Amino acid sequence: MSSAEAKLFAAFLSLRDDGYFAEREWACCHSCGVYELPSGTQRYVFYHSQDGEDLRNHNACYLSWGGDPELICRRLREAGLVVGWNGDRDKRIRVTERPAVSRSITPEILSAQSS
């Protein structure tokens, strides 16, 4: 399991505690995933098998969702993920792993940048 997958799993556990149906690799696509939700489900978050491939290969994927988008985005950020969503309730939420810091900023680097 990649770091991004582990962070997303942690976010899903938090969302389950909030009463959401939250699943990884749920169905083959978005349409089937929504169709296969348990009867009466209003609050859900999932990524399907095609998204799972993107997550494994690129550390990023889109999430299908229903419910409170602000809470969903907050839980994803709390798990250490970068969230991309434009506020449109008809759009999926994009998640990616935070880029790693490649080096520390030292006084030498700062003085070289200000010269």
Secondary structure, 3 states (H helix, E strand, C coil): CCHHHHHHHHHHHHHHHCCCEEECCCCCCHHHHHHCCCCCCCCEEECCHHHHHHHHHHCEEEEEEECCHHHHHHHHHHCCEEEECCCCCCCCEEEEECCCCCCCCCHHHHHHHHC
